[in-house]
Amino acid sequence: MQRVAFVFIFISGIASLGSCAQEPAICGSPSHQIWTDLLTTHVGSDGWVSYQGFIADSVKLNQYLKILSKCAPNANWTEGERLAFWINAYNAFTIKLIVDHYPVSSIKDIKKGIPFINSVWDIDFFKIGGREMDLNEIEHSILRKEFDEPRIHFAIVCASKSCPKLRNEAYTAKSLDQQLEEQTVDFINSDRNLLGGEKIKLSLIFNWFKKDFTKHRTLKEFLKLYAKGSVNEKAKIKYLEYDWSLNGK
């Protein structure tokens, strides 16, 4: 009887250890210095990306991705730490996706699954905190759902010419507000938008995510917060064609 009890306790202990091993690690916010080093080296001030440079530096890139994959943000992190983590993760894994399929003319050339149903953003190709994820999940289920921050749309980059510039430094909790502000001002006043005159021509980003920009104000009021010139209140808004060509140099 004692032997049976001992066997039961031993097996229960092994099962308990197994379940603990499967639980995601709880850890602190990581340093993003490796990502800054990579971006400084392989992304120009104009936002153009040297994907061949990232390929040559793949050991360092994979080292950073392993840091991100080790554990997901948790309640012990500040909101700024969580937001910076997910923006960096989106951009870093987007670079990884291009690097793994290079050369490609466009990110949309990378396909998996059912055409017109599954897109490149639906591909599960990385894990964070032990959970398989895709880029759509980071953007729509985390960044857009958990944070009331429309400026994220000028920070996450889809590897295309019509996207906002990929910033050549990592986002950090300490500098996040300033970084998002600079990205927003830069994008709104770039050639991706035409604000002067009787017609306002905007990036399709403002159409795709209009609800994010108009949650607290009108779209024109949002533009006026960041536009360097005047925004005509009576102007009609039209949207420019989106160039999905790779933002490579």
Buried (B, 14 or more C-beta within 10 A) or exposed (E): EEEEEEEEEEEEEEEEEEEEEEEBEEBEBBEBEBBBBBBEBBBEEEBBBBBBBBBEBEEBBEEBBEBBBBBBBBEEBEEBBBBBBBBBBBBBBBBBBBBEBEEBEBBBEBEEEEEEEEBBBBBEBBBBBEEEBBBEBBBEEBBBEEBEBBBBBBBBBBBBBBBBBBBBBBBBBEBBEEBBBBBBBBBBBEEBBEBEEEEBBBBEBBBEBBEBBBEEEEBBEBBBEBBEEEBBEEBEBEBBEBEBBBBBB
